[in-house]
Amino acid sequence: MAGFRQLVSAGGDGLVKVWTIKTGECDTTLDNHTDRIWSLALNEEENTLVSGGGDSVITFWEDTTALEKEKQAQALEVRVEKYPRHVVAGADF
Protein backbone atom coordinates (compact mmCIF):
# COMPACT_ATOMS: atom_id res chain seq x y z
CA MET A 1 0.00 0.00 0.00
CA ALA A 2 1.78 3.07 -1.33
CA GLY A 3 5.36 2.04 -0.51
CA PHE A 4 5.62 2.43 3.28
CA ARG A 5 3.45 5.56 3.33
CA GLN A 6 0.43 3.67 4.59
CA LEU A 7 -0.42 1.25 7.37
CA VAL A 8 -3.25 -1.29 7.40
CA SER A 9 -5.04 -2.31 10.60
CA ALA A 10 -7.95 -4.56 11.52
CA GLY A 11 -9.60 -5.79 14.68
CA GLY A 12 -12.62 -6.77 16.68
CA ASP A 13 -14.98 -4.36 14.95
CA GLY A 14 -14.66 -6.25 11.64
CA LEU A 15 -13.23 -3.20 9.83
CA VAL A 16 -10.02 -2.93 7.83
CA LYS A 17 -8.55 0.56 7.99
CA VAL A 18 -5.87 2.11 5.79
CA TRP A 19 -3.90 4.89 7.51
CA THR A 20 -1.47 7.51 6.23
CA ILE A 21 1.59 7.21 8.44
CA LYS A 22 2.73 10.82 8.06
CA THR A 23 -0.59 12.38 9.13
CA GLY A 24 -2.00 9.59 11.28
CA GLU A 25 -5.33 9.92 9.46
CA CYS A 26 -7.55 7.05 8.36
CA ASP A 27 -7.82 7.25 4.57
CA THR A 28 -10.14 4.34 3.95
CA THR A 29 -12.36 2.01 5.93
CA LEU A 30 -13.14 -1.34 4.29
CA ASP A 31 -16.23 -3.09 5.63
CA ASN A 32 -17.14 -6.63 4.57
CA HIS A 33 -16.85 -8.66 7.76
CA THR A 34 -19.49 -9.30 10.41
CA ASP A 35 -17.04 -10.58 13.05
CA ARG A 36 -13.50 -9.98 14.28
CA ILE A 37 -10.75 -9.95 11.65
CA TRP A 38 -8.01 -12.42 12.48
CA SER A 39 -5.61 -12.04 9.58
CA LEU A 40 -4.35 -9.63 6.94
CA ALA A 41 -2.03 -10.33 4.01
CA LEU A 42 -0.64 -7.72 1.64
CA ASN A 43 0.74 -8.16 -1.87
CA GLU A 44 2.37 -4.85 -2.84
CA GLU A 45 3.20 -5.99 -6.37
CA GLU A 46 -0.47 -6.64 -7.14
CA ASN A 47 -1.84 -3.81 -4.92
CA THR A 48 -4.08 -6.31 -3.16
CA LEU A 49 -4.97 -6.98 0.46
CA VAL A 50 -6.62 -10.10 1.84
CA SER A 51 -8.54 -10.15 5.12
CA GLY A 52 -9.89 -13.17 6.95
CA GLY A 53 -12.22 -13.14 9.91
CA GLY A 54 -14.18 -15.06 12.49
CA ASP A 55 -17.18 -14.87 10.19
CA SER A 56 -15.47 -17.46 7.93
CA VAL A 57 -15.15 -14.86 5.16
CA ILE A 58 -11.99 -14.19 3.17
CA THR A 59 -12.10 -10.88 1.32
CA PHE A 60 -9.76 -9.80 -1.48
CA TRP A 61 -9.38 -6.03 -1.69
CA GLU A 62 -7.77 -4.25 -4.63
CA ASP A 63 -6.18 -0.80 -4.35
CA THR A 64 -7.58 1.11 -7.30
CA THR A 65 -6.13 4.48 -6.28
CA ALA A 66 -3.57 4.51 -9.10
CA LEU A 67 -6.24 3.60 -11.66
CA GLU A 68 -8.56 6.33 -10.38
CA LYS A 69 -5.78 8.92 -10.52
CA GLU A 70 -4.99 7.89 -14.09
CA LYS A 71 -8.65 8.25 -15.10
CA GLN A 72 -8.80 11.69 -13.47
CA ALA A 73 -5.65 12.76 -15.30
CA GLN A 74 -7.13 11.60 -18.60
CA ALA A 75 -10.38 13.43 -17.87
CA LEU A 76 -8.48 16.64 -17.18
CA GLU A 77 -6.24 16.31 -20.20
CA VAL A 78 -6.53 19.40 -22.34
CA ARG A 79 -6.57 18.97 -26.06
CA VAL A 80 -5.36 21.86 -28.13
CA GLU A 81 -5.92 21.96 -31.85
CA LYS A 82 -4.49 24.71 -34.01
CA TYR A 83 -6.53 26.12 -36.83
CA PRO A 84 -5.52 29.04 -39.07
CA ARG A 85 -5.92 32.17 -36.90
CA HIS A 86 -7.77 30.27 -34.15
CA VAL A 87 -6.74 28.13 -31.20
CA VAL A 88 -9.35 25.83 -29.73
CA ALA A 89 -8.92 24.09 -26.38
CA GLY A 90 -11.20 21.63 -24.66
CA ALA A 91 -11.32 19.29 -21.71
CA ASP A 92 -13.55 16.46 -20.54
CA PHE A 93 -15.04 17.19 -17.13
C-alpha positions in Angstrom: 0.0 0.0 0.0 1.8 3.1 -1.3 5.4 2.0 -0.5 5.6 2.4 3.3 3.5 5.6 3.3 0.4 3.7 4.6 -0.4 1.2 7.4 -3.3 -1.3 7.4 -5.0 -2.3 10.6 -8.0 -4.6 11.5 -9.6 -5.8 14.7 -12.6 -6.8 16.7 -15.0 -4.4 15.0 -14.7 -6.2 11.6 -13.2 -3.2 9.8 -10.0 -2.9 7.8 -8.5 0.6 8.0 -5.9 2.1 5.8 -3.9 4.9 7.5 -1.5 7.5 6.2 1.6 7.2 8.4 2.7 10.8 8.1 -0.6 12.4 9.1 -2.0 9.6 11.3 -5.3 9.9 9.5 -7.5 7.1 8.4 -7.8 7.2 4.6 -10.1 4.3 4.0 -12.4 2.0 5.9 -13.1 -1.3 4.3 -16.2 -3.1 5.6 -17.1 -6.6 4.6 -16.9 -8.7 7.8 -19.5 -9.3 10.4 -17.0 -10.6 13.0 -13.5 -10.0 14.3 -10.7 -10.0 11.6 -8.0 -12.4 12.5 -5.6 -12.0 9.6 -4.3 -9.6 6.9 -2.0 -10.3 4.0 -0.6 -7.7 1.6 0.7 -8.2 -1.9 2.4 -4.9 -2.8 3.2 -6.0 -6.4 -0.5 -6.6 -7.1 -1.8 -3.8 -4.9 -4.1 -6.3 -3.2 -5.0 -7.0 0.5 -6.6 -10.1 1.8 -8.5 -10.1 5.1 -9.9 -13.2 7.0 -12.2 -13.1 9.9 -14.2 -15.1 12.5 -17.2 -14.9 10.2 -15.5 -17.5 7.9 -15.2 -14.9 5.2 -12.0 -14.2 3.2 -12.1 -10.9 1.3 -9.8 -9.8 -1.5 -9.4 -6.0 -1.7 -7.8 -4.2 -4.6 -6.2 -0.8 -4.3 -7.6 1.1 -7.3 -6.1 4.5 -6.3 -3.6 4.5 -9.1 -6.2 3.6 -11.7 -8.6 6.3 -10.4 -5.8 8.9 -10.5 -5.0 7.9 -14.1 -8.7 8.2 -15.1 -8.8 11.7 -13.5 -5.6 12.8 -15.3 -7.1 11.6 -18.6 -10.4 13.4 -17.9 -8.5 16.6 -17.2 -6.2 16.3 -20.2 -6.5 19.4 -22.3 -6.6 19.0 -26.1 -5.4 21.9 -28.1 -5.9 22.0 -31.8 -4.5 24.7 -34.0 -6.5 26.1 -36.8 -5.5 29.0 -39.1 -5.9 32.2 -36.9 -7.8 30.3 -34.2 -6.7 28.1 -31.2 -9.4 25.8 -29.7 -8.9 24.1 -26.4 -11.2 21.6 -24.7 -11.3 19.3 -21.7 -13.5 16.5 -20.5 -15.0 17.2 -17.1 
